[in-house]
């Protein structure tokens, strides 16, 4: 199944700074090391209010666990919401294989 992690600004986010100034290097390393085999797409929003990650997971609990343990979540830079996601037929999947 596919899941979205929607990251938004947390209590430690500096609203006056761009996303690349937010000291989220550990977050990026975490995504690469822990999510790379499951990662479909991801990246920051251009208005610097968070980011979106799309994953292939066995179940929603797997995505929740990944988001909960993200260093940027633990240090308060990001908050998160995890949602199950079903893409439009043919987007991120061969037609007929949702």
C-alpha positions in Angstrom: 0.0 0.0 0.0 1.0 3.6 -0.4 1.1 6.1 2.4 1.7 9.9 2.6 3.7 11.6 5.3 2.7 15.2 5.4 5.3 17.1 7.4 4.3 20.6 8.6 6.2 23.2 10.7 6.6 22.2 14.3 7.2 24.3 17.5 11.0 24.5 16.8 10.5 25.6 13.1 12.0 29.1 12.5 9.2 30.7 10.5 11.7 33.4 9.3 14.0 31.0 7.6 14.0 28.9 4.4 13.7 25.1 4.7 17.4 24.6 3.9 18.2 26.9 6.9 16.2 24.8 9.4 19.0 22.4 10.5 17.2 19.3 9.1 20.2 17.5 7.8 19.4 14.6 10.2 15.9 14.4 8.7 17.3 14.2 5.2 19.8 11.5 6.2 17.0 9.6 8.0 14.8 9.6 4.8 17.7 8.3 2.7 18.8 5.7 5.2 15.4 4.5 6.6 13.0 5.1 3.7 15.0 4.8 0.5 13.8 1.4 -0.4 10.2 2.5 0.2 10.4 6.0 -1.1 8.3 6.9 -4.2 8.6 10.6 -4.1 9.2 13.4 -1.6 10.5 16.9 -1.1 9.8 20.3 0.5 7.0 22.6 -0.3 8.1 25.7 -2.2 6.5 28.0 0.4 8.8 26.5 3.1 5.9 25.2 5.3 6.9 21.5 5.3 7.2 18.6 2.9 5.5 15.6 1.5 6.8 12.0 1.4 5.1 9.2 -0.5 6.1 5.6 0.5 5.3 2.1 -0.4 4.7 0.3 2.9 3.2 -3.0 4.1 0.7 -1.2 6.4 -0.1 2.2 7.8 1.6 1.4 11.1 5.0 1.1 9.2 4.6 4.7 7.9 3.5 6.0 11.3 6.6 4.4 12.9 8.9 5.9 10.3 7.3 9.4 10.7 7.3 9.2 14.5 11.0 8.3 14.7 12.1 11.0 12.2 14.8 13.2 14.0 13.1 16.4 12.8 9.8 15.2 14.4 11.6 14.2 17.6 13.3 17.6 17.9 10.1 19.6 17.1 11.0 21.0 13.7 8.2 19.0 12.0 4.8 17.7 13.0 3.3 15.0 10.8 0.1 13.4 9.5 0.2 10.0 7.9 -2.5 9.0 5.4 -3.2 6.0 3.3 -3.1 6.9 -0.4 -4.4 5.4 -3.6 -3.0 7.1 -6.7 -5.0 7.6 -9.8 -4.8 4.5 -12.1 -1.6 4.7 -14.0 0.1 7.2 -11.7 3.0 5.6 -9.7 1.5 2.2 -10.8 1.1 0.2 -14.0 -2.6 0.6 -15.1 -4.9 -1.8 -13.2 -2.4 -2.4 -10.3 -3.4 0.0 -7.5 
